Amino acid sequence: MEMERINENTIRVVIGNDDLSARGITVLDLLGNHQQIERFFYSILEEVDVDHQFQDNDAVTFQVLPNRHGLELFISKNVGDEGDGNDDFDAASAGFSGAVDFGDNASTDQISDFLKQQLQGKDSEDDDDRKTTINSEATDDNDPEALKNYTSDPNVPTREVVLRLNDFEDLVSIAKVLHLDGAVSNLYKYRDQYYLDLVFFTDQTTPETIKDDVAVALEYANKTTITSDVLSEHGEKIMETSALELARHYFG
């Protein structure tokens, strides 16, 4: 983890994926655990603010910029109307494109949603690799909403297979070897475990292909009696429609 003093009132902290792992979390954990988001931000503040110049301030704001290597966190203290000549720091204006401001009044839902958006396609590099191949006559691959509507259409014939993962690394391992065609993948977290939901479009694939794809996934995952309905109702959806592609792009 690296720390840089931007000015008297702002600290920039670069947190790599290794740093996150050392704390027992990943970017994905921050997507689904709202309390963990808040604890994480303030634990970083406590670690870098050794002189307590920021912790003792009642109005601290966080600006976060996720990327494939981890996170950049900008921590600013509100100096109010003290007239010291220091303007409020804005990461986006300072050239850190994509940073979003989350102050004390911001909902952690916003943070979660923003991190999801960053993981699900804001980075244009290797965009084609992240797309799940679906019949172009059925839906527009470039329109995530159209793909979502297509996958939820009850008239579209599908077969779902839910697999339990021992940890997040199992998803990365599967993503490296399994490239779906005519299917989508969702990642859920339920009762502190990850589940991979594979949705095959039976009019765009064959039973043999489905069998082979599931066999590959089972090299790193386990069968489970948990259904997709249970996960949808009681679990936290971490990645939608392109879980394998996203894992391969960001963590492969």
C-alpha positions in Angstrom: 0.0 0.0 0.0 1.3 3.4 -0.9 0.3 6.8 0.6 0.8 10.2 -1.0 0.0 13.6 0.6 -1.8 15.5 -2.2 -2.2 18.7 -0.1 -2.7 19.6 3.5 -6.3 18.3 3.5 -6.1 15.3 1.2 -4.3 11.9 1.2 -4.2 9.6 -1.7 -3.8 5.9 -0.9 -3.0 3.2 -3.6 -4.3 -0.2 -2.4 -3.2 -3.1 -4.5 -5.0 -6.5 -4.8 -2.2 -8.0 -2.6 -3.0 -5.4 0.0 -6.7 -6.3 -0.1 -5.9 -10.0 0.2 -3.7 -9.3 3.2 -6.8 -7.8 4.8 -8.8 -10.9 3.9 -11.0 -9.1 1.3 -11.3 -8.6 -2.4 -12.9 -5.8 -4.4 -15.8 -8.2 -4.8 -16.3 -8.4 -1.0 -16.8 -4.7 -1.0 -19.7 -5.1 -3.5 -21.9 -7.1 -1.3 -21.1 -6.2 2.3 -22.1 -2.6 3.2 -20.7 -2.7 6.7 -17.4 -3.9 5.3 -17.2 -0.9 3.0 -17.5 1.5 5.9 -15.1 -0.4 8.1 -12.6 -0.8 5.2 -12.5 3.0 4.5 -12.1 4.0 8.1 -9.5 1.2 8.8 -7.4 2.7 5.9 -7.8 6.2 7.3 -6.7 5.0 10.8 -3.6 3.3 9.3 -2.4 6.2 7.2 -3.5 9.1 9.5 -0.8 8.5 12.1 -1.1 12.1 13.3 -4.9 12.0 13.7 -5.3 15.1 11.6 -8.2 13.5 9.7 -9.7 11.1 12.2 -10.4 14.0 14.5 -12.3 15.9 11.8 -16.1 15.4 11.9 -16.4 15.7 8.1 -14.2 13.3 6.2 -15.0 12.5 2.6 -13.8 9.5 0.5 -13.3 9.4 -3.2 -12.7 6.0 -4.7 -11.3 4.8 -8.0 -11.4 1.0 -8.5 -9.3 -0.6 -11.2 -8.1 -4.1 -12.1 -5.0 -3.7 -9.9 -7.0 -2.7 -6.8 -8.2 0.7 -5.6 -7.2 4.3 -5.3 -8.7 6.0 -2.3 -8.7 9.8 -1.8 -9.4 10.9 1.8 -10.2 14.5 2.4 -11.0 16.5 5.5 -13.5 19.3 5.4 -11.8 22.6 6.4 -15.1 24.5 6.3 -14.8 28.3 6.0 -11.5 28.6 7.8 -10.2 30.6 4.8 -6.8 29.0 4.6 -6.9 29.1 0.8 -7.1 25.4 0.2 -9.9 24.5 -2.1 -11.8 21.2 -1.7 -9.9 18.5 -3.6 -11.7 16.8 -6.5 -9.9 13.7 -7.8 -11.7 13.7 -11.2 -10.7 17.3 -11.8 -7.1 16.5 -10.7 -6.8 14.0 -13.6 -7.9 10.8 -11.8 -10.7 10.0 -14.3 -13.5 7.9 -12.9 -13.1 8.8 -9.2 -16.4 9.2 -7.4 -17.0 11.2 -4.2 -18.7 9.4 -1.3 -19.1 11.7 1.7 -20.5 10.9 5.1 -24.1 11.2 3.8 -23.6 8.9 0.9 -25.3 5.5 1.0 -23.0 2.4 0.9 -25.5 1.2 -1.7 -24.0 3.8 -4.0 -20.5 2.6 -3.3 -21.5 -1.0 -4.0 -23.3 0.0 -7.3 -20.3 2.1 -8.4 -17.8 -0.7 -7.8 -20.1 -3.0 -9.8 -20.3 -0.6 -12.7 -16.5 -0.3 -12.7 -16.1 -4.1 -12.8 -18.8 -4.6 -15.4 -17.5 -2.7 -18.4 -16.4 0.9 -17.7 -12.9 -0.2 -18.7 -13.1 -0.5 -22.5 -10.0 -2.6 -22.9 -10.6 -6.2 -24.0 -14.3 -5.4 -24.1 -15.0 -8.2 -26.6 -13.4 -10.8 -24.3 -15.9 -9.9 -21.6 -19.0 -10.4 -23.7 -20.9 -13.7 -23.4 -21.7 -14.9 -26.9 -25.5 -15.0 -27.4 -27.3 -15.3 -30.7 -27.2 -11.8 -32.2 -30.7 -12.2 -33.7 -32.1 -12.7 -30.2 -30.4 -9.8 -28.5 -27.8 -7.1 -28.9 -24.5 -8.1 -27.2 -23.6 -4.4 -26.9 -26.8 -3.6 -24.8 -26.5 -5.0 -21.3 -30.1 -4.2 -20.6 -31.3 -6.1 -23.7 -29.2 -9.1 -22.6 -30.6 -9.0 -19.1 -34.2 -8.8 -20.5 -33.4 -11.8 -22.8 -32.0 -14.0 -20.0 -35.1 -13.3 -17.8 -37.6 -13.9 -20.5 -39.7 -17.0 -19.4 -40.3 -17.9 -23.0 -36.5 -18.5 -23.6 -35.7 -22.2 -23.0 -32.9 -22.5 -20.5 -31.2 -25.0 -18.2 -29.6 -23.8 -15.0 -26.7 -25.3 -13.1 -25.7 -24.0 -9.7 -22.3 -24.8 -8.3 -20.7 -24.0 -4.9 -17.3 -22.5 -4.8 -14.8 -23.1 -2.0 -13.5 -19.5 -2.4 -13.3 -16.8 -5.0 -10.1 -18.2 -6.5 -12.2 -21.1 -7.8 -14.2 -18.7 -9.9 -10.9 -17.4 -11.4 -9.7 -20.9 -12.1 -12.9 -21.8 -13.9 -12.9 -18.6 -15.9 -9.4 -19.4 -17.2 -10.5 -22.7 -18.8 -14.2 -22.3 -19.5 -15.4 -20.0 -22.3 -19.1 -20.2 -22.5 -21.0 -20.0 -25.8 -24.8 -19.8 -25.7 -24.9 -19.3 -21.9 -24.4 -16.7 -19.2 -22.9 -16.8 -15.7 -24.0 -15.2 -12.5 -22.0 -15.0 -9.2 -23.8 -14.9 -5.9 -22.7 -14.8 -2.3 -25.0 -16.6 0.1 -24.2 -17.4 3.8 -20.6 -16.5 3.3 -20.1 -18.7 0.3 -19.8 -18.0 -3.4 -22.1 -19.7 -5.9 -21.8 -19.8 -9.7 -25.1 -19.9 -11.5 -24.7 -21.1 -15.1 -27.6 -20.4 -17.4 -27.5 -22.4 -20.7 -29.8 -21.4 -23.6 -30.9 -24.8 -24.8 -31.9 -23.5 -28.3 -28.4 -22.2 -28.8 -26.3 -25.1 -27.5 -26.5 -28.9 -27.2 -26.9 -31.3 -24.3 -23.3 -32.6 -24.9 -21.9 -29.1 -24.8 -23.7 -28.4 -21.5 -22.4 -31.6 -20.0 -18.9 -30.9 -21.1 -19.0 -27.3 -19.7 -20.4 -28.4 -16.4 -17.7 -31.1 -16.2 -15.0 -28.5 -16.7 -16.5 -26.3 -14.0 -16.8 -29.2 -11.6 -13.0 -29.6 -11.6 -12.9 -26.4 -9.4 -16.5 -26.4 -7.9 -18.9 -28.6 -6.1 -22.5 -29.7 -6.8 -25.1 -28.2 -4.5 -28.8 -28.5 -3.6 -29.1 -24.7 -3.4 -31.2 -23.4 -6.3 -31.0 -20.2 -8.3 -34.3 -19.2 -6.9 -32.9 -19.4 -3.4 -29.8 -17.4 -4.4 -31.9 -14.8 -6.2 -34.2 -14.3 -3.2 -31.8 -14.6 -0.3 -28.3 -14.2 -1.7 -26.3 -11.2 -2.9 -25.8 -11.0 -6.7 -22.2 -10.0 -7.1 -21.8 -10.3 -10.9 -24.6 -10.6 -13.4 -24.6 -12.4 -16.8 -20.8 -12.2 -17.4 -19.3 -13.5 -14.1 -16.7 -15.7 -15.9 -15.8 -13.1 -18.4 -15.3 -10.4 -15.7 -13.3 -12.7 -13.5 -11.1 -13.7 -16.5 -10.6 -10.0 -17.5 -9.8 -8.6 -14.0 -8.3 -11.5 -12.1 -7.1 -14.0 -14.7 
